[in-house]
């Protein structure tokens, strides 16, 4: 094992005491996993958690509708990061779901009494600390709950700048909504942290999986093929004379998935580029930093698309759907370039 | 994205909150920068928010004209659509659509009404009336 690329974990102090360190993150699930693991002595940054779980992806599924539009996502399905980190890092997570809300709340309180920090899944719509305009029915939001004062939970929500509080009734409602990605009160926390992690192996595995998913799945719903397919579909909207209102909402939806539920600009591409940079430094590998730069360029291409998309969404816009399709096609080209480079790297 | 290009457009939809973004600093290193939001995001978020508001207003008029049940109004006012409401209540989409008919809605039994009310976080009385 390469010693320089190993990170020491301290498996001894489970459960843990003391304060929870809140860190601002770009994405909820990678943020939660990064801070939960760090809290238990395994210092993994958010981009590392994101990259090592091969969560970077592009998915466009015309026959599954979200909010009335074809499912479009810039990352793997919710839960992937929690699951995949167990494989790549060798950590073990305990997951608990509940059919009865009261049971779920009691169990959470019990875990907090044991002075654990607990990961939890909830719906954004029912969390009062979210800004009103950001509250949509998205059920797969993640946070860390690290304490309780009277009837209020102390929460480290990675996408918030500072720790927040939430009343127990509100949190119970948010944890037990039904529907797509229903949380069923999901709670999770580390049970086992390995003493050492072979980072080189973990990175190699994750890179291979991501470049395979992005380049080689022979379906037009995943990876670069999906980006090209979406570009084609955007172009077809014009030809088929779709209702302009629908077209505006559709484009708005695509950009919203990229910017809002995704991360600021470039839908996760910058997080991934940051992961590649960290990996390059850890393994002392120059080609990886090259890949990081190409990934950044790809993120910028996505930002250009978002910019055009938002201009298209305004009433009396001068932007044509064909221009949007071209911008998305450019993203596909950049992404192909980045992942071909990644796939060519031998670690 | 360079550090100085991280948008600081005071996106009103964020309500004063800031988001973490990854950007490259002067030395080419990735760092986390707090952003007050991007105009692009504000545009698309308010488009979605306004869309639900428009649908709710349309539904309200339909309710007043006796063409739709209050359920339709409350659904849109709480940013649900037929799809998400059906999933959340565990009903079929055709059932939800059927309950938009005032006559059928007025005969719904308490159990179904309670299911809608819980899913939307309102009381049954609220569900049966409009503002």
Interface residues (C-beta under 8 A of the other chain):
Chain A: X24 X25 X26 X47 X65 X67 X68 X125 X126 X131 X132 X133 X134 X135 X136 X137 X159 X160 X161 X173 X177 X178 X179 X180 X248 X249 X252 X253 X255 X256 X259 X260 X263 X264 X265 X266 X270 X271 X273 X274 X277 X278 X292 X296 X299 X300 X303 X306 X307 X309 X310 X313 X314
Chain B: X1 X6 X7 X12 X13 X14 X15 X16 X17 X18 X19 X20 X21 X22 X23 X24 X29 X30 X32 X34 X35 X38 X39 X40 X41 X43 X44 X45 X46 X47 X48 X49 X51 X79 X80 X81 X83 X84 X87 X88 X89 X90 X119 X121
